[in-house]
Amino acid sequence: MQLRLHGTPGETTATLAALARVLTIRTVSRPYPDRPPSTRHRIYLEVTPRKDTRP
């Protein structure tokens, strides 16, 4: 599965940590900044569901 995180560096870092608890993260791209004056960037992930997580 491919995911795109879009937000501030702090938001994407925190979200990446939270996702790592429920997904196996295979790859993480470098941050791609939005055009100025935006302070947001994008990170692309390749992930798979973990077998050991429960809803």
Protein Blocks (a to p, Z undefined) as FASTA:
>chain_A
ZZdddddfklmmmmmmmmmmmpccfbdcdddddddfbfbdcddddddddfkbcZZ
